[in-house]
Amino acid sequence: MSIHRTTAISITAFLVLLNGASIAAAGELSMDDAKSVAAYPLTMDKVQRKFAVAADLGRLSVTDPALQSQLQSINEAKSLEAQIKAFSAVPKAAAVMQAHGISARDYCLTTLAIGYALMPQAPAQLRQTNSPPDPSEVAAPPEHVEFVLAHRDEIHQLTAAIMQARKEAQH
């Protein structure tokens, strides 16, 4: 397995576990949600804001079991809109997002767009002909994959910063 694929899988798993991308983890993305993710314009500004929020929430959740529980409950959301509403309903999460200038919608869509762009896709020749499109493939348009590949080092550094923030908060 190549180092890039290993890194992609590691980052995807970390994003899914920490950052509220439970829809991706559970494979429950609807086609409508997949289309919303695919249409979402990824920018480094949004990515940096999203990761800053994730680092703060990671740090805060280490010392605040109630917040940790609230963030974990977001994973029960079964749709993009439910996840956005769940994030918005957590006062500390809403305050952190506001402090970093990102909406719950942008936070969730950025997380999902990066996560799906990093997920390995089956080669076209291995897919059954006439089979309906898979939402996880729809959610990873070429421009998202290209964006993530072009910014993989920055995304890796931002992911490492989240892990470091959590580690520091534990001591």
N, C-alpha and C positions, 0 to 999 in steps of 0.2 A: 504494500500500500504506500502511495507517495506521501511525502511530508505535507503537501498541500491538502490532500484529501484527509489525512489524519487531523491536521489543524482545522479544516472545515468542519469535520465531524465533532471535534472537541468544542469548537466555538458554538456550533449549533446546539449541542447538548447543554452547554452552559447557559446560552440565551434562553432556551426553553425552560430550564429549571429555575433560573433566577428572575427572569424578566417578564413573566406573564404571557408567555406564548403557548399556553396550554392547548390551544386549538391545534397548533402544529404538532405538539407531542402526542395528542390523542388521535390524530388523523381525522379530525372531525370538521375540517374546513369545508364549508358549503361552497358551491360553485359561485354564488353571489359574493360571498366573502373573498373567495380567491380572485374574482374579478376586481374587487375593491383593492386588494393588496397589489395586484398587477398594475393597476392604474395609478397607484400612489407614486409620486415623484420622490425618489431618494436623493437626499443632499447630505453633504458632510455636516452642515450646520445642524440638521435634524438628528443625524447620527450622534454627533458630539453631545447634543442636549439630552438625547435619550440615554446615552451611557452615563452622563453626569447624574441624571435622576437615578439610574440603576445603582450607581456607586453609593449615592446618599441613602437610598432605601436599603441597600445591602448593609451598610454601616449601621443605620438606625435599627434594622430588624434584629441584629445580633444582640442588642441590649434591651429590646422592647418585644417581649413575647406576644403581647397583644397585637402589635403591628405585624409581626411575623405571621400570626394566625390569620389576620385580615388579608395579607398579601397571598397567603396560601389558598384562602377561600376564593380568590379571583380565578384560580385554576379550575374552579367548577363551572365557570362561564362556558356555555356551549356555542356561542357565536361571537363575532367581532363586536357587535353592538352591545351584547351583554357584558363582554369583557371591558369595554370602554366605560359603561355605566358602573360596573363593579369597581374599577380603578378610581373613578370620580367620586365614589361614595366613601372612600377611605380618606378621612381628613388629612392625615400626615402625608399620604401619597399625593393628594391634590395640592397641598402646600408646597411640596418639593417640586412637583411639575411646574407649578406657577412660578416658583423661585428661579427655575431654569428656563422659563419662557417656552414651554412646550405643553400642548394640550394632551389630554388622555388619548384622544383619537390619534394624534401624531405619534405619541409614544407607542401605542399598540401596533399601528400600521408600520412604523419603522422597525419594530421588533420582528413582526411577522415577515416583512419584506426581506430583511437581512437573513432571517432563519431559513426561509424557503429558498432564497438565492444560494445559500450555502449547502443545502441538501443535495446529495448526489441524485441525478435523474437517470432513469433507464434510457439507454440509447434508442433512437427511433426504430432501428431495425429489430429490436426485441419487443416492441409494443405490438399488440394485436391490431390488425387492421380492422377498421370499422368499430373499434371500441370507443366508448365515450371518453372525452378528455378527463384526465385526473385533475381534481382541484389543486393538488400540490404542484403539478406541472404548470397549470395556468397561473398560479401565484408566483412563479419564478420566470418572468419574461426575460429575454436576453439582455435587456438594458439593466435589469437588477443584477443579474449574474455578472455582467461586465463591470458594473459599479463596484460590487463587492470584491471582485478580483483586482480591480484597479486600486482599491483602498484596503486590501487585506492586511497590510502591515499596520495601518492606523487602527483598524478594527481589532486586530490582535492586541495592540497596545492598550486600547480602551478596555478590552475584556480583562487584560492583566490588571489594569487599575481597579476594576471592580473587585477582583479576587483579593488584591492587596488591601483595599479599603475594608473588606470583610475581615481579613486576617488581623489588621491593626485594631479593629473594633473588638476583637475577641480577647485582646491582651490588655 
